[in-house]
């Protein structure tokens, strides 16, 4: 049986990141740089792409609406400014926030994918800290007095995207 580009890339990534290739290929939740990732691929429907799912975590209890608004803003910025096939979503299974990104297999090396995963893990860590609400946002301020915009802005867009 021929090894597909998907199998080859994830097997090489596993060696590069010292991860279990079988877990990656099975689409199981795998920790990379302290953040959970899952990978998916549909050879019949989209043989040239890899779906990378990054678990950002739980929405904050007290600022849930603000955090959802920030994620919607992030989706718009991703769509218009990065030209990527990425979006934030809430998992229907566990209610956690996930970043879903569709990447082209023919443009990825294990090193590039590893860099992308490290950058994404760092973004997830930052999101868990302030939920893209910015450092000036506090629970103590009434909604009408909270600073705008939501705080994601250009800093999120400065991370290098994998070419699509």
C-alpha positions in Angstrom: 0.0 0.0 0.0 1.3 3.5 -0.9 1.9 5.9 1.9 -0.3 9.0 1.5 1.1 12.5 2.0 -1.0 12.7 5.1 0.4 9.6 6.7 4.0 10.6 5.6 3.6 14.1 7.1 2.2 13.0 10.4 4.7 10.2 10.8 7.5 12.6 10.2 5.9 15.2 12.5 5.7 12.5 15.2 9.5 11.8 14.9 10.2 15.6 14.8 8.1 16.3 17.9 8.7 13.0 19.7 5.0 12.1 19.6 3.1 8.9 19.1 2.4 8.6 15.3 -0.4 6.1 15.8 -2.3 8.6 18.1 -1.8 11.4 15.6 -3.0 9.3 12.7 -6.0 8.0 14.7 -7.1 11.6 15.3 -6.7 11.2 19.1 -6.2 14.2 21.3 -2.4 14.7 21.6 -0.6 17.3 23.8 2.0 19.3 21.9 3.6 22.2 23.8 1.1 21.7 26.5 -1.9 22.2 24.2 -4.3 19.5 22.9 -4.3 18.9 19.1 -6.2 16.5 16.9 -5.6 15.9 13.2 -8.1 14.7 10.6 -8.0 13.9 7.0 -10.5 12.6 4.4 -8.6 10.9 1.6 -11.8 10.6 -0.6 -13.2 14.2 -0.1 -10.0 16.3 0.4 -6.9 14.3 -0.3 -4.7 17.4 -0.4 -5.5 18.9 3.0 -5.0 18.3 6.6 -7.4 19.5 9.3 -5.6 20.7 12.4 -7.8 21.1 15.5 -6.4 23.0 18.5 -8.2 23.0 21.8 -8.1 26.5 23.2 -10.2 25.5 26.3 -13.3 26.5 28.2 -15.1 29.8 27.8 -14.9 32.0 30.9 -17.9 31.7 33.2 -18.2 35.5 34.0 -17.4 36.9 30.6 -18.8 34.2 28.3 -20.7 36.6 26.0 -17.6 38.9 25.6 -15.4 36.0 24.9 -17.7 34.6 22.2 -17.9 38.1 20.7 -14.0 38.2 20.6 -14.0 34.8 18.9 -16.4 36.0 16.3 -14.2 39.0 15.7 -11.2 36.7 15.4 -13.1 34.6 12.8 -13.7 37.8 10.8 -10.0 38.8 11.0 -8.9 35.3 10.1 -11.2 35.3 7.1 -10.3 38.8 5.7 -6.7 39.3 6.7 -5.0 35.9 6.7 -6.7 34.4 3.8 -6.7 31.1 5.7 -9.2 28.4 6.1 -9.3 28.7 9.9 -12.1 29.4 12.3 -12.9 29.2 15.9 -15.8 27.0 17.0 -17.4 25.5 20.1 -17.3 21.8 20.3 -20.8 20.3 20.6 -19.2 17.4 22.5 -17.6 19.3 25.4 -18.3 23.0 24.9 -14.6 23.8 24.6 -13.3 26.4 22.2 -11.3 24.9 19.2 -9.4 26.5 16.4 -9.9 24.5 13.2 -7.5 25.0 10.4 -7.4 23.4 7.0 -3.8 23.3 5.7 -2.5 22.1 2.3 -0.4 19.0 2.5 1.7 19.8 -0.5 3.0 23.0 1.1 3.9 21.6 4.5 7.1 20.1 5.8 7.2 18.5 9.3 9.3 21.5 10.5 6.7 24.0 9.1 3.9 22.1 10.7 5.8 21.9 14.0 6.3 25.7 13.9 2.6 26.3 13.1 1.6 24.0 16.0 4.0 25.8 18.4 2.6 29.2 17.4 -0.9 28.0 17.7 -0.2 26.4 21.1 1.2 29.8 22.2 -2.0 31.6 20.9 -4.1 29.1 22.9 -2.1 29.7 26.0 -2.6 33.5 25.6 -6.3 33.0 25.0 -6.6 30.9 28.2 -5.1 33.9 30.0 -7.4 36.7 28.8 -9.8 35.1 26.2 -8.8 37.7 23.6 -10.4 40.3 25.8 -7.2 42.2 26.3 -5.3 43.1 29.5 -7.6 46.1 30.3 -10.8 44.1 30.3 -12.0 43.2 33.8 -15.1 41.7 35.3 -15.4 44.7 37.6 -16.3 47.1 34.7 -19.9 47.4 33.6 -20.3 46.2 30.0 -20.9 49.8 28.7 -17.6 50.9 30.2 -15.4 48.1 28.9 -12.8 49.3 26.4 -13.3 48.6 22.7 -12.3 46.9 20.4 -12.2 43.5 22.0 -8.4 43.4 22.0 -7.4 40.7 19.5 -6.4 43.1 16.7 -3.1 43.0 14.9 -1.2 41.0 17.5 -3.1 37.9 16.6 -2.5 38.5 12.9 1.3 38.9 13.2 1.9 35.2 13.8 3.1 33.6 10.5 0.5 31.6 8.7 1.3 28.5 6.8 0.8 29.2 3.1 -2.6 28.0 1.8 
